[in-house]
Amino acid sequence: MSQDQGASSKISNPESISRLVARMCAGNLQVLLRHRDSGKVTIRGAFHKLGKYKAEAAIQLFKLSEAGLSKLEPGMPIKVEVLGMPSQLTFQTLVIEKTAAGIICAMPRALLSTERRTNARFRVTENIMAFMSFDLWKAGQNDPASPPFFSAYGGIASWITIADISLGGVCLLARFPSFQNASETITGPVSSFLHLPMMPPIPLKGVIRWRRKIKNRVEDEINGERFQLEYRIGFEFAEVEADHQQKLRHFIRQLTIAEAI
């Protein structure tokens, strides 16, 4: 997952920090936890309450899985990313104690707020996939440049995989050149549908901004080294309606926490 970040600001006033953390606890906002120095494992959790531990201000986090809790130990430095905020809000703290419900961590000395740019890109995973289809192109069984398919596939044969997504557009990934060939002469707006999991297709208009052909080296146990072509296409959305923006944000949030335990 890649995310382009904008300008950052630091919040270090203790009263401001306390006020913000209290709001996060009141809303039980979700968080992602990582070891500060070797954050290979991401752990899901949520704010529970703000209180005191041995006369010091502390935060209680809960809704941690057993697997996630097993990765945390008292004294461990962690980095916390708060979800559900307009900007990316992060802070560093220490795990003070583990409880049956979660962990108690120290009040942070500073919060880092980073503006989320509209072109922040999020990699689509194999577990949470998304696709696009276009009015300008349909897969054809007699087209050697189209992906092979059976007639039972129906319209799904013309869905193109999304490699990464943002609120402003997508990077499409195709293994066959048919769509890229069909779009070569198109310069104006085109009509499309965005297919997200468990949602009806979202109609969108946009513009194809760039096309790339990439040659990838693949290790093959039978034939040894070989090369595979892929075609990547940058598609920029035109104006997106508010309810469709909300669906995009929901999907991006799913991607954000998909790999956490």
Buried (B, 14 or more C-beta within 10 A) or exposed (E): BEBEEEEEEEBEEEEEBEEBBBEBBEEEBBBBBBBBEEBEBBBBBBBBBBEEBEEEBBBBBBBBEEEBBEBBEEEBEBBBBBBBBEBBBBBBBBBBBBEEEBBBBBBBEEBBBBBBBEEBBBBBEEEEEBBBBBEEBBBEEEBEBBBEBEEEEEEEBBBBBBBBBBBBBBBBBBEBBBBBBBBEEEEEEBEBBBBBEEEEBBEBEBBBEEBEEEEEEEEEEEEEEEEEEBBBBBBBBEEBEEEBEEBBEEBBBBBBBBBBB
